[in-house]
Amino acid sequence: MLPYQNLGKILILLGLLLILIGGLVYLAPRWPFLQKIPGNFSWQKGSVRFYFPLGTCILVSILLTLLFHFLGRK
């Protein structure tokens, strides 16, 4: 296989992954349970609002780690 074919496969997979992540980000506000996960920080003072979804990031990291672990087995 030529090296450019490997690069092409990697770029296609990355594109599909970006489409999947984009779809999840687009649909995330419709899932209120994601905003209530412990560890998500929200701070508001006046017209300034800061939101950092640390708990959601940890949950997504664990799920992706498990997914790649099981998909990577041969």
C-alpha positions as CSV (number, residue, x, y, z in Angstrom):
1,M,0.0,0.0,0.0
2,L,1.3,3.4,-0.8
3,P,1.9,5.8,2.0
4,Y,-0.6,8.3,0.7
5,Q,-3.3,5.6,0.9
6,N,-2.7,5.3,4.7
7,L,-2.8,9.0,5.0
8,G,-6.1,9.1,3.1
9,K,-7.7,6.5,5.4
10,I,-6.5,8.5,8.5
11,L,-8.0,11.7,7.1
12,I,-11.3,10.0,6.3
13,L,-11.5,8.6,9.9
14,L,-10.6,11.9,11.4
15,G,-13.3,13.6,9.3
16,L,-15.9,11.1,10.4
17,L,-14.8,11.6,14.0
18,L,-15.2,15.3,13.7
19,I,-18.7,14.9,12.2
20,L,-19.7,12.7,15.1
21,I,-18.3,15.1,17.7
22,G,-20.0,18.0,15.9
23,G,-23.3,16.2,16.0
24,L,-22.9,15.5,19.7
25,V,-22.1,19.1,20.4
26,Y,-25.0,20.3,18.4
27,L,-27.4,18.0,20.2
28,A,-25.9,18.3,23.7
29,P,-28.2,21.2,24.8
30,R,-31.2,19.0,24.3
31,W,-29.9,16.5,26.9
32,P,-30.3,18.3,30.3
33,F,-28.7,15.5,32.3
34,L,-25.3,16.4,30.8
35,Q,-25.5,19.8,32.5
36,K,-26.3,18.3,35.9
37,I,-23.3,16.0,36.2
38,P,-21.3,16.6,39.4
39,G,-18.1,18.4,38.6
40,N,-19.5,20.8,36.0
41,F,-18.7,24.3,37.2
42,S,-20.9,27.3,36.4
43,W,-20.2,30.9,37.6
44,Q,-22.2,34.0,36.9
45,K,-21.7,37.6,38.0
46,G,-23.6,40.3,36.3
47,S,-23.6,39.8,32.5
48,V,-20.6,37.5,32.6
49,R,-21.1,33.7,32.7
50,F,-18.4,31.1,32.9
51,Y,-19.2,27.4,32.4
52,F,-16.6,24.6,32.5
53,P,-17.9,21.0,32.1
54,L,-15.1,19.2,33.9
55,G,-17.4,16.3,35.0
56,T,-18.6,15.9,31.4
57,C,-15.0,15.9,30.1
58,I,-14.0,13.2,32.5
59,L,-17.1,11.1,31.6
60,V,-16.4,11.4,27.8
61,S,-12.7,10.6,28.4
62,I,-13.6,7.4,30.2
63,L,-16.1,6.4,27.5
64,L,-13.6,7.0,24.7
65,T,-10.8,5.2,26.6
66,L,-13.1,2.1,26.9
67,L,-14.2,2.3,23.3
68,F,-10.7,2.5,21.9
69,H,-9.5,-0.2,24.3
70,F,-12.1,-2.7,23.0
71,L,-11.8,-1.6,19.3
72,G,-8.0,-1.9,19.5
73,R,-7.9,-5.5,20.6
74,K,-7.0,-8.1,18.1
